[in-house]
Amino acid sequence: MSCPVAIVGGGPAGLMAAECLSAAGVAVHLFDAMPTVGRKFLLAGIGGLNLTHAEPLERFVTRYGDRVAACSRWLHVLSPQGVRAWAAGLGIDTFVGSSQRVFPTDMKAAPLLRAWLHRLRHPAQGVPVVFHMRHRWDGTLEPLATDGSPRKGYRLRFATPAGTQDVHARAVVLALGGGSWPRLGSDGAWMPWLQAHGVPLRPLRPANCGFDVALGARRGWSAVLADRCAGRPLKGVELSFTDARGVPFAQRGECVLTATGLEGSLIYAASARLRDAIDAWGSARIHLNLKPDWTRQRLTEVLARPRGGKTLTQLLKGRVGLADASVALVQEVAHADGAVAGGVAALADPGRLAALVQALPLDLAAPRPLAEAISSAGGVALEGLDDDLMLHALPGVFCAGEMLDWEAPTGGYLLTACLASGRVAGLGVVRHLGRND
């Protein structure tokens, strides 16, 4: 089979590249190993599809760490407001939540994806996109020209239910995802294939992930805390630490106790810096303020009042207002790490107990495995691509989405940049084909 453009990967980046090409009148064939497209997109939207974020663009673009410059270029092609306008064009109204995150009014991903696929298959203007499901690319990427140059395009090979199929394409867009959620297709299998072609890569690492804790010589919580509190939230707490570059971090939010450590939006917001600190030092020391709205003096005075026969748990829950999980965490740390937290003796001293509640020390030993992460860092080094996201090593081959080496916190930043990179790649293919006609 021959086609002008083959897109490999049916996530948001691949679909957006297909939309750009379709609108430009370019015939597109999209291939995906899964039975349907957008599977990670749908799963991520189960709790409410966070499309983008409403903060000003100049603030929005700062969320991309060391890749601010590159991601900023993409976001000027498709901005957060542009994402909302694009959704409106699909008949999907959006609203801004209290956290400034932007959601569809019905909070669901499926209606948006259905409307998007309908428009791709039946565009009012442009060329319909042809979808090929259960087509797994095997890494074949061979120039069609007899002299080995890419001027005529590439041959790709797919394993399909009907057997092997070769596809000849003048240009190729790879939107294969990173390494998180492999059961949905993002397994990083493409890494050695592109490496063999001289494409510069960075190792895939977990991003927006949970972490395991270490308490003294023990990895993870005690069996008692894990059994009682795994899955319990810590609401309205403040996380603080100093990263590997000596830059302080402090943010308030919510995290969740897991069987082995911590996860949740507050942890995800700091995950890149925590991961890098662990890489540099072997562990990362954080502090949790479990009662950030109180002054230390007020907390100490409340804890110093006569207990009247109340247990420590009753005191912390009744007078201070800590939830069960927070109380259990204070006791866990005090019993497990006396050298840092003051040991059990700290629980009997109002001043030391107040310090423990408002600066609870925890050592994070390791991020959770990549397969458990919401997203991944690493992948195709941006230095190996031009501004159109075409690979220097493989002219006519473009990359987009999470397979590129960038990362961002949750909150709409990931999806927006994936969509924007897909548009950049799609427009880049249009220019590439125009130059080679």
N, C-alpha and C positions, 0 to 999 in steps of 0.2 A: 504494500500500500504506500502511496506517495501523498504528501500533503505539504502545504507551505510551512505550517508551524505545528510542532508537536509539543504539548505541555504535559509534563509528567508530574502528577500530584494534584489532587482535587480538594485541597484545603483553601482557606480564604485567599492566600497569595496567588495560587494557581488559577482560581476562579476569577480573580480581579484582572490578572493578565489576559485571560481568555476574553473577558468583557471588553477590554481596551482594543484587542485585535479584532473582535467581532464588529465593534462599532466603526473600526477603520476599514471594514470591508475585506478583512483577511480571513481566509478559511482556516479554522482551528480544529484540531483533534486533541481532546484531553483524555489522558490515560491515568487510571488509578488502580492500585492493587486490591482495594476494598470493593465490596459489592455496591456501595453507594458512596457519594462524595460527602465531604464535610462532616465526617464522623466525630472527630475531635471537637470541631466547632459546636456540634449539637450537644455533646457530652458536657463541654465547658459551660454551656448555657442552661443546663438543667436547673441550677439555682437562681437563674436570672441572667440573661445575656447582657454582659457589660460591654457595650459597643465601643465607647470611648470615654473621654473625660472632658468636663466643661471648663477647666482652667484655661487662662489665656495661652495662646500658642507659644509666646516667649518663655513661659514657665513650663509648658508641656514638653518642649524639646529638651529641657535639661534633665529629663528622667532616664536618659540613655547612656549614662556613665561615660566611658571612654569613647563611645561611638556617637557622641552628640553631633559632630559635624556631618557625618554621613546620614544619620537618621533625620537630621534637620532638613537636608535636601529632599529626602523622600516626603517629609511631612509638609513641605511647601508645594508638592505636587498633589497630595491629598491630605488635607488638614483634618483635625478633629471635627470642625464645623462642616468640612466637605463630606466626612463620613455620615454625618446626620442628614445632610442634603441628599446624599446617595441613597440612604435608607428611605427617606421620604419619597424619592423617585420610584421606589419599589412598593410604595403604599404603606410603609411602616413608620408610624409616628413614634417619636421618642420623647423622653422627659429626663430632667436632671434631678437626681436624688439628693438627699441631704448631704451626702459625702462628695457631691459634685460629679459623681459617676453618672454616665448616660446609659439609659436602658430603653428598649422598646416599651411602649405603653403596656403591652400584655406580658412583658418580661420574658418572652419565649424566643428561642432561636429558630424553631422549626418553621414558623410562618415566613420569616425573612428568607431562610434558605429556599423554601418552596417558590417564593416569588422571584428570587434571584435565578434559580434554575429555569423557571418558566421563561424569563426574559432572555436568558442565554440560548435556550432552544428555539424560541419564537420571537426574535427581536423585531421591534417596529421598523428599525433601520439597521442595516448591516447584514452580516452573514451568520446563520445559525451555528452554534458550537456543537460539534459531534462528540459524544461521550463514549468512552470504551471502559467499562468496568471489568474488574477481575483481570486486569492486564498488569502483570508485575514486570517492571523493567529489570533486566538482568545485568545492567552495567555496560552493555555494548554501546559504543559511541564511536563509530568509524567514519572517517571522511568518505564522501561518495566520489570525489575526484580521483582519477587514477594516479595523479601525482602526489596524493596524500594531503592536498590542501583542503581547507574547509569551504572553498568558494561555491561548491554545489550543494553543501549541506552535509547531513550525517545520516548514517543508518543506525537505527536503534532496534533492539530485539526485546520482545515481551513474551513471557510465559502466560498462556491463556488457557481456559478450560478446553478449548478446541485444539490446543497445541501451540507450537512456537509461531510467532508472527513477526516479520520484519517490517519496519516502517522507515520510509525515506522522508526526511524533512529538511527544508531549506534552513530553518532555524528551530532551535529547541529552547524551551523554558523548563528548568528544573525547579520544582517547588515541593521538595520531598520531606519537609519538616526536619526537626532536629532528632534528638534521641529519647525524648520523654514519651511516655504512653505508647510503647511499641506495639501493644495489642491493637492499636488503632492505625498502625502503619508507620508511625514515626520511630523507626528503629535504627537510623544511622547507618544502614547497610551500604549506602552510597559512598561512605567515606573512603574506603580503599580503592573504589573504582575511579573516583576523581583524583585521588593521590597518584594513581598510575599514569594519569595524563599530565602530571606536573602542576596540578592546581594546589596552591598553598592552603593548608588547613590548620585549624586549631582544635585541640582535643575537645570533645563534647563533655560538658560538665553540667551537673544539676543547677537549675535556677528556679527561683520561687519554690523553694523546697523546705522541708522540715529538717531538724537537726537532732542528733542523739546527744544526750548530756553525759557528763562524767562527774560522779560524786566521789571524790577521793580516788581510791583505786578501782571503784566499781563503775562500769559502763551502764548507763541507764538508771531508771528509778528502782526503788525497792519493789518487790513483788506486791507488797501491801498497797503502795501508792498506785502502781500500774493497774492493779485490779480495781481499786476504788475510784480512780480519777481519770483514767484514760478516756479521752473524748470530752472531758469537762472544759468549758471555756474559762479564761482569765480575762474579764472584761474591764475596760477602762484602766489598764495598767500602762506604765511607761517603761520602755526599753531604752537602755543607754549602754554604750560601749565606745571604745576607741579603736578605729580600724588599723590595718597594717601600715597605712600611710601617716598615722598619727592624727587623723581627722576624727573629731568626736561625732557621735550619732546619738540623737535622742528623739524619740517619737512615742506618742501615745496611741493606743489602739487596743485590739483584741487578739489574743493568741489562744491556742488550745493545747492542753496536755495530751501527749500521745503515750503509748505504751513504753516508749524509750526516750522521749524528749519533748520537743515543742514544735508546733507548726502553726499555721494561720496567717492572716493578713499582716499582722505586725511583724512576724518573723520574715515573711516573704519580702516585705519592704526593705529589710536589711540583709537579705540572704546573700546577695553578691558580695557585699563587704565582709560578712561573716565567713563565707566560704573562702575568700581570699586571705582573711586573717588566719584561718585554720591551716591553709596551705603554707603560710609564712611561719607560723609559730607552733603548729601542731595542735592547738586548741584556741578557742576564743572565749575570753571572759566577758560575760554580760552581767548587767544588774537590772533587776525588775523592781520598780516601785509599785507595790500593790495598793497603795493608798496615796496617789499623787495629789489629790485635792486638799489634803491636810498638811499643815506645817509640822515639822518635826517636834516642835515644842508642844503643840496641841496633842499630838499622838502620844508623846511621852507622858504628859499629864494625865491623859485618860487611862493609860496603862498603869500608872502609879497609884491610882485609887485602890482602896481595899477591895479585894476580890469578893469578899462575903461568901466564901465557899465555892465560888465558881471555878470551873476548870479552865485551863488555858484556851481550849477550843471554844467554850462558852464566852469567855472574855473577848476573844478576837472576833467572834461572830456577832455577839450582842452589842458590845460597846463600840467596836471599831467598824463593824459592818462588813467584814471580810466574808466571802463565800467559802463554802466547804473546801473547794479545790485550793484556794489561796491559803487557807489555814493548814491544810495537809502539806502543802509545798513548804511553808515556813518550818514546820516540824521536821520534814524530810531533810532539809538542808542543815538545820541545826544539829540533828543527830548524826548526819553522815560526814560533815566536814567541819569539825571543831576548830581546825587551824585557821580557817577563813572566816567562818560565821560566828565564832565564839563558842561553839558547842552548845550542849544542853544548858550550860550555865546562863547563856544569853537569854533563854526563855524566861528566866526568873528575874532578870534585871530590866526595868522599864526602859531605860535609855538604850541599852543594847538591843532589846527586842524591837523598839521603834526603828532603830537603824537597820535591823534585819528586814522588817516589813517594807521599809522604803528604799532599801538598796540590797535586795536579795541576790547574792552572788551565785552565778551558775556558769560552769565551764561547758561549752559546746565542743564535743569531741570530733564530730564528723557530720557532713550533710547526709541526708538519706539518699539511697541509690537513685541513679538517674531515671530509672523506669518509674519511680514514684513521683518525680518532680512535675510541676505544672508546665514548665518549659525548660529549655536547655540553653546554655551558653556555648560558645565555640562553633565550629563548622567552617564554612568557606571564609577565609580571611578576606576582608573587604579590600585589602591592598591588591588582591588578585583579580579585581573587577574594575571596569571603567565606571563612569558616572551613570551609564545606562544599565548597569549591573550585568554587563557582558564579560565573560571570562577572558582575560588576556591570553591564557594558555589554549583556549578553545573558541576562536572567533565564531560568532553565530550561536553560541550556547550562553544562555542567560540563567541567573539564579535569583530566587526571591524567597522571602518569608523566613521562617525560623531556621532554615539550614544555613543561613548567613551568620557570621560571628558578631552578634549583638545581643543584648538582653535588656529587659525593662521590668519594672515591678508590675504586679497586677493592678487593675484599676482602669482598664481600657487602653493602656499604653501598648501592650503586646499586640492586641488585635488591630489597632489603628496602624501601627508600623508594618504589620504583615500586609494589610490591605494596601498601604501606600507603596511598599516595595513591589507588590504585584503590579500596580499601575505603572511604576517607573520601568519595570522590566517589559511590560506590554508595549508601552510607548517606545522603548528602546528597540524592540523587535521591529516595529513599524518603520523606524528610521533605518535600521539595518537593512531591511528588505528594500527600502527605497533606494539606498545607496548601491545595492547590488542588482537592481533590475536592469 
